[in-house]
Amino acid sequence: MTSGFKTFLLRGNLVDMAVGIVIGIAFGTVVTAVLIAFVIIAAVLYFFVVAPYAKFKARFEPAPVPEPEMKQCPRCLSNIPAHATRCLFCTIDL
């Protein structure tokens, strides 16, 4: 009875399958541990570095200068400031 069981266990395809399953489980554990570690490290970096830096930058960065209102020149159709009295490109009086 034990010799039949021994023959069954030592078949080539069964041993190959067992080795493949063990390697797959080990690889799955490594990948899961690395993915969990990656998520933890990413969360720590975001909440302790990125978010405070964004708040710091928003507090001390000057407000952006608004762009001047623009209009089109009736003659050359270029964009010029809305309060201009002469076109910069074709020099027509507005």
GROMACS elastic network, one bead per residue, 0.5 to 0.9 nm:
[ bonds ]
;  ai    aj funct       b0    kb
    1     4     6  0.54511   500
    1     5     6  0.65841   500
    1     6     6  0.87558   500
    2     5     6  0.50350   500
    2     6     6  0.59732   500
    2     7     6  0.85162   500
    3     7     6  0.60923   500
    3     8     6  0.85414   500
    4     7     6  0.50597   500
    4     8     6  0.61679   500
    4     9     6  0.86582   500
    5     9     6  0.61948   500
    5    10     6  0.86244   500
    6     9     6  0.51500   500
    6    10     6  0.61373   500
    6    11     6  0.87456   500
    7    10     6  0.52285   500
    7    11     6  0.63362   500
    8    11     6  0.56291   500
    8    14     6  0.80021   500
    9    12     6  0.85202   500
    9    14     6  0.66807   500
    9    15     6  0.71411   500
   10    13     6  0.85582   500
   10    14     6  0.70987   500
   10    15     6  0.64829   500
   11    14     6  0.55165   500
   11    15     6  0.64436   500
   11    16     6  0.87778   500
   12    15     6  0.53990   500
   12    16     6  0.62013   500
   12    17     6  0.85968   500
   13    16     6  0.50661   500
   13    17     6  0.60162   500
   13    18     6  0.85466   500
   14    17     6  0.50653   500
   14    18     6  0.61277   500
   14    19     6  0.86227   500
   15    18     6  0.50605   500
   15    19     6  0.61568   500
   15    20     6  0.85050   500
   16    19     6  0.51742   500
   16    20     6  0.61069   500
   16    21     6  0.86319   500
   17    21     6  0.61315   500
   17    22     6  0.86450   500
   18    21     6  0.50955   500
   18    22     6  0.62110   500
   18    23     6  0.85792   500
   19    22     6  0.51902   500
   19    23     6  0.61142   500
   19    24     6  0.84501   500
   20    23     6  0.51550   500
   20    24     6  0.59644   500
   20    25     6  0.85595   500
   21    25     6  0.61075   500
   21    26     6  0.85388   500
   22    25     6  0.51673   500
   22    26     6  0.61454   500
   22    27     6  0.85309   500
   23    26     6  0.50615   500
   23    27     6  0.59869   500
   23    28     6  0.84125   500
   24    27     6  0.50770   500
   24    28     6  0.59544   500
   24    29     6  0.85171   500
   25    28     6  0.50029   500
   25    29     6  0.61531   500
   25    30     6  0.86508   500
   26    29     6  0.51271   500
   26    30     6  0.62919   500
   26    31     6  0.86788   500
   27    30     6  0.50472   500
   27    31     6  0.60961   500
   27    32     6  0.84917   500
   28    31     6  0.50966   500
   28    32     6  0.60142   500
   28    33     6  0.84395   500
   29    32     6  0.51229   500
   29    33     6  0.60078   500
   29    34     6  0.84730   500
   30    33     6  0.51046   500
   30    34     6  0.60174   500
   30    35     6  0.84810   500
   31    34     6  0.50749   500
   31    35     6  0.59622   500
   31    36     6  0.84381   500
   32    35     6  0.50788   500
   32    36     6  0.59800   500
   32    37     6  0.83477   500
   33    36     6  0.51581   500
   33    37     6  0.59543   500
   33    38     6  0.83969   500
   34    38     6  0.59033   500
   34    39     6  0.85714   500
   35    39     6  0.61831   500
   35    40     6  0.86098   500
   36    39     6  0.51811   500
   36    40     6  0.62093   500
   36    41     6  0.86065   500
   37    40     6  0.51103   500
   37    41     6  0.60544   500
   37    42     6  0.84348   500
   38    41     6  0.51721   500
   38    42     6  0.59633   500
   38    43     6  0.84914   500
   39    42     6  0.50723   500
   39    43     6  0.60618   500
   39    44     6  0.85834   500
   40    43     6  0.51682   500
   40    44     6  0.61949   500
   40    45     6  0.86206   500
   41    44     6  0.51469   500
   41    45     6  0.61188   500
   41    46     6  0.85343   500
   42    45     6  0.51697   500
   42    46     6  0.60738   500
   42    47     6  0.86521   500
   43    46     6  0.51034   500
   43    47     6  0.61202   500
   43    48     6  0.83766   500
   44    47     6  0.53891   500
   44    48     6  0.58385   500
   44    49     6  0.78528   500
   45    48     6  0.53939   500
   45    49     6  0.52835   500
   45    50     6  0.65934   500
   45    51     6  0.87574   500
   46    49     6  0.55879   500
   46    51     6  0.59859   500
   46    52     6  0.86521   500
   47    50     6  0.62957   500
   47    51     6  0.54568   500
   47    52     6  0.72765   500
   48    51     6  0.66027   500
   48    52     6  0.64473   500
   48    53     6  0.86490   500
   49    52     6  0.57226   500
   49    53     6  0.60821   500
   49    54     6  0.86720   500
   50    53     6  0.52172   500
   50    54     6  0.61640   500
   50    55     6  0.87828   500
   51    54     6  0.51654   500
   51    55     6  0.63920   500
   51    56     6  0.86893   500
   52    55     6  0.51280   500
   52    56     6  0.60922   500
   52    57     6  0.85188   500
   53    57     6  0.59620   500
   53    58     6  0.84564   500
   54    57     6  0.50952   500
   54    58     6  0.60662   500
   54    59     6  0.85772   500
   55    58     6  0.51081   500
   55    59     6  0.61535   500
   55    60     6  0.87847   500
   56    59     6  0.52017   500
   56    60     6  0.63516   500
   56    61     6  0.83263   500
   57    60     6  0.54430   500
   57    61     6  0.55740   500
   58    61     6  0.55018   500
   58    62     6  0.82569   500
   58    63     6  0.89550   500
   59    62     6  0.82612   500
   61    64     6  0.87165   500
   62    65     6  0.87400   500
   63    66     6  0.89374   500
   64    67     6  0.89989   500
   66    69     6  0.89365   500
   67    70     6  0.86169   500
   68    81     6  0.65150   500
   68    82     6  0.76548   500
   69    80     6  0.85224   500
   69    81     6  0.59118   500
   69    82     6  0.54163   500
   69    83     6  0.81835   500
   70    79     6  0.60608   500
   70    80     6  0.54256   500
   70    83     6  0.83176   500
   71    77     6  0.88593   500
   71    78     6  0.81771   500
   71    79     6  0.55603   500
   71    80     6  0.55262   500
   71    81     6  0.60939   500
   71    82     6  0.51495   500
   71    83     6  0.87308   500
   72    75     6  0.85878   500
   72    76     6  0.80840   500
   72    77     6  0.51300   500
   72    78     6  0.54126   500
   72    80     6  0.60507   500
   72    81     6  0.84531   500
   72    82     6  0.83186   500
   73    76     6  0.57215   500
   73    78     6  0.54825   500
   73    79     6  0.64463   500
   73    80     6  0.66881   500
   73    87     6  0.65427   500
   73    89     6  0.89676   500
   73    90     6  0.87007   500
   73    92     6  0.85181   500
   73    94     6  0.79322   500
   74    77     6  0.56254   500
   74    78     6  0.83125   500
   74    94     6  0.83818   500
   75    78     6  0.83542   500
   75    87     6  0.89469   500
   75    90     6  0.76969   500
   75    92     6  0.76401   500
   76    87     6  0.87060   500
   76    89     6  0.76944   500
   76    90     6  0.66451   500
   77    80     6  0.89727   500
   78    87     6  0.83839   500
   78    88     6  0.87891   500
   78    89     6  0.74312   500
   78    90     6  0.89629   500
   79    82     6  0.88502   500
   79    87     6  0.88730   500
   80    83     6  0.85037   500
   80    84     6  0.69582   500
   80    86     6  0.89206   500
   80    87     6  0.66849   500
   80    88     6  0.70854   500
   80    89     6  0.87349   500
   81    84     6  0.54265   500
   81    87     6  0.88675   500
   82    85     6  0.86990   500
   84    87     6  0.70390   500
   84    88     6  0.86480   500
   84    94     6  0.76035   500
   85    92     6  0.85964   500
   85    93     6  0.60628   500
   85    94     6  0.51269   500
   86    89     6  0.88707   500
   86    90     6  0.84606   500
   86    91     6  0.56470   500
   86    92     6  0.56102   500
   86    94     6  0.54826   500
   87    90     6  0.57138   500
   87    92     6  0.54379   500
   87    93     6  0.67039   500
   87    94     6  0.71011   500
   88    91     6  0.56453   500
   88    92     6  0.82813   500
   89    92     6  0.83724   500
   91    94     6  0.89699   500
